[in-house]
Amino acid sequence: MASVLPIQANPLPPSTSGDRAAPPRFKFRVRFRKAGDLRLLSHHDLMHVCERLFRRADLRLPVSQGFNPRPRMWFALSLPLGVAGLNEILELELTDPLSADEVHARLAAHAPPGLEFLSVEPIEPRASARVRRAWYRLQLPGPIAGLTSRCRDFLEQSDCWIERRRPQLRRVNIRPFVDVLCVYADRIETATWVTPNGSARAEEVFVALGLSALLDAGAVIERTDLEVYDELPAGVSEAPVITSVFEEAKESDTGSKSDRPHAIFDNPMSFDT
């Protein structure tokens, strides 16, 4: 009777993935200005503008892994539609060892109108721009009676509830997010905390101060600066922990279902289903 020999699996060749050196990473922090008609460009569209700009400038960015690879670039904080950004932050990685001056020159040579690159600095690959506060400014046509006292009253109170409809309908207490309010003869400035639980929108703050007519007349809000932790002096404290500032909006506060938009035909996409 023939003997049966034990079956031995062929040993797999040793993996060489661990022996491969990681590709070099050259990371830069770019400060830029987005103003003029370009302020009407959404954040999503701005990302596409930058992707095309990098290709024209012959700046090769590595891409992320996964089913939807994207260029390795990050904005510190998205800019609301219609708001001008005077000192925004974009971080990007490159595969080529270019100097900061060369990167700046290539970006400036291909920037569209309304987009101005202010500075480019090399940073560590693991560094990331974490925003602490955002500064906003609204130009005034002249001194507004009672505005200073309204700002003082706003800062003295603990609550200022507003209704926010995006991304879903809810009430928000914006007062804890507001850190600074300054009134000058020709402008008003505010600084808002940027926290994991959100922030206050500049438009909401200015409307709460009674400046909605000025905004309706076309006044432009400007975000003048983004304050990031790794650019601050040592010893600066973290942003305060802000909780319990959101409430679900009640039906009586927002109108009945009959006031909502509804589908012409009854189907599963109807608002009332």
WOQUIHU-V878766 format. One record per backbone hydrogen bond with DSSP energy under -0.5 kcal/mol. NH is the residue of the N-H (numbers start at 1). CO is the residue of the C=O. If there is no record, write none. Layout:
# WOQUIHU-V878766
NH:CO
NH:CO
This chain:
# WOQUIHU-V878766
5:3
9:7
19:16
20:16
20:17
26:94
27:25
27:123
28:92
29:121
30:28
30:90
31:119
32:88
33:116
34:85
35:33
35:114
38:35
39:36
40:37
41:38
46:42
47:43
48:44
49:45
50:46
51:47
52:48
53:49
54:50
55:51
56:52
57:53
58:55
59:54
60:58
61:59
64:70
72:62
73:71
74:91
76:89
82:39
83:80
84:221
85:34
86:84
86:223
87:223
88:32
90:30
91:74
92:28
93:72
94:26
95:60
98:96
103:99
104:100
105:101
106:102
107:103
108:104
109:105
110:106
110:107
111:107
111:108
115:112
116:33
116:114
118:31
118:116
119:31
121:29
123:27
127:124
130:128
131:129
132:227
133:227
134:192
135:225
136:190
137:222
138:188
139:220
140:186
145:143
147:144
150:146
151:147
152:148
153:149
154:150
155:151
156:152
157:153
162:172
164:162
164:170
170:164
171:247
172:162
173:245
174:160
174:172
177:174
178:174
178:175
179:177
179:191
180:191
182:189
184:187
188:138
189:182
190:136
191:180
192:134
193:177
194:132
195:193
195:198
198:195
205:201
206:202
207:203
208:204
209:205
210:207
211:206
215:211
216:212
217:213
218:215
219:214
222:137
223:84
224:135
224:222
225:135
226:87
227:133
228:226
229:130
231:228
232:229
236:233
242:240
243:241
247:171
249:169
253:250
254:250
255:251
259:256
260:257
267:265
270:267
273:270
